[in-house]
Amino acid sequence: MTDVMHAAHMDGEFFPNDWIYGKAEAAIDHIARLNELADLEDEDHNFADGAADVYNGDLAAWLASHLAFGGYVDEATEELGARDGVYLTIQQGQYMFLREMFSRIVAALDTLAEDMNELA
C-alpha cells in the first residue's frame, strides 16, 4: 500500500500531506464499497463529487496548503469554465485534483493486483 499512497501523493509531487492521506483513505473505502469493479475507472467523478470539501474555510486551507493546488484550480477553470464565486472555483479545482488522485490510486491498485497474481 506504500505504492498506493505514493500514487495518491501524485508520485512524489507532494510531500506527505494529512489531507491527501484522508482523501486517499476515503477513495480506498469508496472502491471497497463498489459492487462491480469493471466500471472502476469511471468512478473518479462519483468519488470526487462526493469528496470535495464544501466549507469555505476547508477550501481556503486546502488551496493554501500547497502552491501546486492553485494549478488545479487554474486547470479546472480552463476546462470547466469559471464558477460564481471564489470558493466554488476552488472547489472545482479540488474536484479536479481528487479525480486525478482517484485515477492514480486505481492504477496503483491494478499494478499491485497484477504483482500479487504473478506471485500466486
N, C-alpha and C positions, 0 to 999 in steps of 0.2 A: 504494500500500500504506500510505501515511500515514493514510488514512481508515480502513483496516482496523485499524491499531494504535490509532488514536484510539477506535474502537469497542471494541477489547479492553480499553481502559482506561476502559470504561463512559462513553464520550463525554465524557471530561474530568473525571469524578468523582475519578479517581485521577491523580496526577502520574506521570510516567514511573517505572516500577517494574520492576526486573530480573526479579522472579518472574513478573509478568504478561507481560513480553516472552517469557520462556522458555516459559510455558504457551501463549501465542498462537502461537509458532513450532510447538509440538507440535500445536496444533489445526489449523494450516495443513497440516502434514505428514500428519495424520490424514485431512484432506479430500482431499489429493492421492493418498493410497493407496486411496481408495474406488473400487470398480469401477462403482457405479451412483450417479449424482448425484441421482436422483429422490427418494431417501429421505434426503437430506442433513439435512433439518430434524429427523428422528428420531434422528440420530446424537449428539445432545447428551448423552444418557445414556451411550452407549458410550464417548465421549471422556472425560467427567467421571469415570466409574467407573475408568478406567484411568490418568487423570492426577492424581487426588487423591494427596497425599502420604501415606505410610504410617508414616514415622518420627515419633515424638512430638516430637523436637526441631524437625523441619521444620514440623510443625503448629503448635507453640507460636510459632515465629519468624514464620510466616505471620500468625497472629492478632495478634501484637504489632506487625506492620509497618504497620498502618493501622487506625484506630479503626472505620472502616466495615465491616471484616471481621466484627466482633462482631455486626453486624446480620444478616449472612448466617447466622451460627450460630443466632441467635435465630429467624430465619425458618425455617431447617431444622428446628429443634426444634418449632416450631408446626405445620409441615406434615407432618413425618415422625415426630414423637414423639422423646422423649429416648432416648439410647443409653446403654449401660452404660459409664460412664467418660467423663471429660472429653475425652480425646483422640479418642475415636470421635465425640463430639458436635462437636468442632472439625472433624474430617474431613468430617462430614456438611454442615457449613456451607461448607467449601471445595468440596465437590461441588456445592452449590447455586450458588456463585459461578462455578465452571467451566462449568456448564450454561448459565448466562446469558451468560457471555463467549463461549462457542461459538456460541450463537444470534445474538449481535450480530456476530460475525465473519462468519457465513454471510450475514446481511442486508447487511453492508457489501460482501462479495464479489459478491452478487447485484446491488447497485447499480453496482459497478464494471463488471461484465459488461454490464449494460444500457447504461451510458455508452459502453463500447467498441463495442458493437453499433451505437449511434447514429452513431458516428464512421465506421464501416465503410461 
